[in-house]
Amino acid sequence: MKQLTLLAAMGLAAIGSAQVNYLDPPSNVAFRLGYVYPIDSAMRDIAPSYIGLGIDFFTDFKLLEGAQTAVSFDWFGKSGSGAKGNAFPILLTQRWYTSDSPVNRQYFFVGAGVAIVDLTSTKTVLAARAGVGKELGDALFGEISFTYTDGANGARATALGFYVGYRF
């Protein structure tokens, strides 16, 4: 419960500070903070909910036509203590927007790469991510994502994520 309260407070602080930066165009870096619900039962046995942090680095090259390419680094963690119960997906992500408007547009994305899964023991496995998002202003956005990983010694970091983000 403390995690959810802290997460809500941080989200409200991000929304409040996002209103100030509307005059500056967003850069190629985006930060996400959210709640992660573990779908895999072994992951859920470790903790019923996780904190999700992510950063996206958008590139100038386009891997697929009509898509925006980004390298995404995420962390799913039950706490900041460093104990078992963490996953670190590192993905190459493609994002497609549903309109040409520079603000308040929706998008969907897919990504593939690897995840360092440290739930029961550390192992690097293949990972994929897909989801939808909506820009809520010039720099603020919300996302819902599904992350899938291969098994890592009996556990998968397969989860749903609900994020609020800010593009700097």
N, C-alpha and C positions, 0 to 999 in steps of 0.2 A: 504494500500500500504506500510505503514511503517513496518507492521508486516512481509510482504513478503521480504522486503529489509533486515530486521534484520535476518530473517530466512535464507536467502541466504548467508549472511555474516557469520553466525554461522556455516552453513554447509561447506562452503569453509575453515573456520578455522579448523573444525574437520577433513576434508580431508587432509589438510596440516600437521596437527599434527599427523595424523595416519601413515604417511609415516615413522616417526621416530621410532615407536615401533615395527617394523617388526621382530626384533630379539627376543622379549619376547613372549612366547606363551600366547594366550588369556586365561583369567580366566573364572570364571562362572558368570560374571556380564556383561550385555550389556546395553548401553544407546542409546536411539533413540530420534531424533529431527525431526520434520516435519511439513507439512501442512495438515490440516484436512478440508475436504469439507463436510458440513452437507447435508445429503440426506433428512432428515426429514424436512418438511416445517416449523414446529414450531421452530426447532433449527435454521434453516436458517433465520427466521424472527428476531431472537435475534442478529445474526451476520452472514454475508455471508461467513466468513472463520474463522478458529480457528488455534491456535498453538497447536501442539501435542508434548508431551513429554512422554517418556516411559522408564521403566527400567525392565529388565528381570533378574531374579535370577535362573540360571540353577542348577538343583539338580543332585545328584549322583544316585538316584533311577529312574527306568523307570516304568511309569504307564502303558504304552502300549509297546509291543514288537517292537523293531526297531525304537522307537521314543525317542527324547530327551525331558525331562520334565522340564518345567520352570514355575515359578510364575511371572506373569506380572502385573505391576502397571503402569497405564497410566493417563494422564491428557489431556483433551481437554479444552482449555480456550480461550475466546475472548480477554482477557487481564490479566495482573497480578494484577489488582486492588482488586480482591476479590469480585467484584460485581457478580450478577447472570449471568449465561452463562458458567457454568463449568460442566464437567463430569469426573468421576474418575472410570474407569473400573478396576477391580481387578479380574484376571483370572488365572486359571490353564491351561497352554498351552502345546500342544504336537507338536513337530517339527520333520519332516521327511526330510532327505537329499536325493537328487537324485543320488549322487555318493559317493564313499568312499574316494575321494581325500580330504586332510585336508584344502585346500584353493580353492578359485574360484568355489565353488560348489553352486548349487541352492537348495532351500528347499521350502516346503510348511508347513503351520501350521494351527491348529484349537485350539480354547480355549473356555472355559465356566467358568462362575462365576457370579459375581454381579457387578453392577455399581452404584455409588452414583451420581445421576443425580440432578444437581442444576441449571436447566435452568429457570424454572418459580418458583418452590419451591423445596425444597430438599426431595428426596425420593430414597430409595435403591430398585433396581429392578434387575431382571435376565439379564444377558448379554452374548453375544457370539462374537467371533472374528475368522476370517479366512483370510488367505492371502498367498502371495508368496514372496520370497526374494532371493537375490543373494549375496554371499560373494564377495567383490571387492578386497580383499587382505587378509592378515593374520588376521586383526582385523576389517576392515571396511566392512560394508554391507549396502544394500539398500532393502527396503521393501515396498510393497503395501498391504494394509489391508482393510478389511470391518468389521466394528463393528456394531452390532445390540443390541439394548436394548429394554426391554418392556417399555410401556408407563409410564411416571412419571408425573401425573397431566396434561395430554394433550400434553406432549412433549416427544420425544424419542431422545436419543443421538446416533442415527443411522448415520454413516458417513463413508466416504472413507478417508484413511490416506496414505500419501506418505512420507516415512521416509528415512533418512540417519542415520546410527548408528555406534557405535564403541564398540567392545567387549574388555573389560579391562582384 
